[in-house]
Amino acid sequence: MSILSAVVTKEVRDDERCELDDALKRVGKGDREAFAELYERSRGAVYATALSYLKDTHRAEDITHDTFIRIWDSSPRYVSVGSPMAWILTIARNLSLMELRRGTRETMLGEEEWCTVPADAPRVTAEDRIVLDEALAALSDDERRVIMLHVTSGLKHREIAKLLDLPLSTVLSKYNRAMKKLRQTLGRDSEND
């Protein structure tokens, strides 16, 4: 990555953070249009987060809806500290973990269910879709969560570490191991073509 593209990427991420932060503040004042905008910008990442924990599309959809209800209710108390996407995904994570604690059993997630991660999520490109499909077969649950959070929401590694309650070194290790597995898997697939 060139220095120029790194600067442009950082500026785009900073702009996205500012827009999400602004939308959350407007939602806190009851702005329904801002809520619709926030939903469109973040629903893919919320769904992917819930799906990575629950491994069930229906339950992940329920948690996605519950997350946005919680965002609407909690937004008047939202304080602009850190990443607004991390705040949103923390709500999704906590609701997913509460669902798991209720004693519902985890099931294996089929490849077709991973395809339900919204294709129109702002950060999910066709290339990202390939990575997500390969991640299902090649990665452990923790590795998949780290990759999904990074790909679908653009969270930084330290934000992922905080969200998943893992040390930063563990997140970096899982990310690097997952990327190595993905490169190996994608390399093997291209050799077979």
LINQUI-V212138 format. One record per backbone hydrogen bond with DSSP energy under -0.5 kcal/mol. CO is the residue of the C=O (numbers start at 1). NH is the residue of the N-H. If there is no record, write none. Layout:
co:CO nh:NH
co:CO nh:NH
This chain:
co:2 nh:6
co:3 nh:7
co:4 nh:8
co:5 nh:9
co:6 nh:10
co:7 nh:11
co:8 nh:12
co:9 nh:13
co:10 nh:14
co:11 nh:15
co:12 nh:16
co:13 nh:17
co:14 nh:18
co:15 nh:19
co:16 nh:20
co:17 nh:21
co:18 nh:22
co:19 nh:23
co:20 nh:24
co:21 nh:25
co:22 nh:26
co:23 nh:27
co:24 nh:28
co:25 nh:29
co:26 nh:29
co:26 nh:31
co:27 nh:30
co:30 nh:32
co:31 nh:35
co:32 nh:36
co:33 nh:37
co:34 nh:38
co:35 nh:39
co:36 nh:40
co:37 nh:41
co:38 nh:42
co:39 nh:43
co:42 nh:46
co:43 nh:47
co:44 nh:48
co:45 nh:49
co:46 nh:50
co:47 nh:51
co:48 nh:52
co:49 nh:53
co:50 nh:54
co:51 nh:55
co:54 nh:107
co:56 nh:60
co:57 nh:61
co:58 nh:62
co:59 nh:63
co:60 nh:64
co:61 nh:65
co:62 nh:66
co:63 nh:67
co:64 nh:68
co:65 nh:69
co:66 nh:70
co:67 nh:71
co:68 nh:72
co:69 nh:73
co:70 nh:74
co:71 nh:75
co:74 nh:77
co:75 nh:78
co:79 nh:81
co:83 nh:87
co:84 nh:88
co:85 nh:89
co:86 nh:90
co:87 nh:91
co:88 nh:92
co:89 nh:93
co:90 nh:94
co:91 nh:95
co:92 nh:96
co:93 nh:97
co:94 nh:98
co:95 nh:99
co:96 nh:100
co:97 nh:101
co:98 nh:102
co:99 nh:104
co:100 nh:103
co:108 nh:110
co:110 nh:113
co:110 nh:114
co:111 nh:115
co:113 nh:116
co:114 nh:117
co:118 nh:121
co:121 nh:124
co:123 nh:125
co:125 nh:129
co:126 nh:130
co:127 nh:131
co:128 nh:132
co:129 nh:133
co:130 nh:134
co:131 nh:135
co:132 nh:136
co:133 nh:137
co:134 nh:138
co:135 nh:139
co:140 nh:144
co:141 nh:145
co:142 nh:146
co:143 nh:147
co:144 nh:148
co:145 nh:149
co:146 nh:150
co:147 nh:151
co:148 nh:152
co:149 nh:153
co:149 nh:155
co:150 nh:154
co:156 nh:160
co:157 nh:161
co:158 nh:162
co:159 nh:163
co:160 nh:164
co:161 nh:165
co:161 nh:166
co:162 nh:165
co:167 nh:171
co:168 nh:172
co:169 nh:173
co:170 nh:174
co:171 nh:175
co:172 nh:176
co:173 nh:177
co:174 nh:178
co:175 nh:179
co:176 nh:180
co:177 nh:181
co:178 nh:182
co:179 nh:183
co:180 nh:184
co:181 nh:185
co:182 nh:186
co:183 nh:187
co:184 nh:188
co:185 nh:189
co:186 nh:190
co:187 nh:191
co:188 nh:192
co:189 nh:193
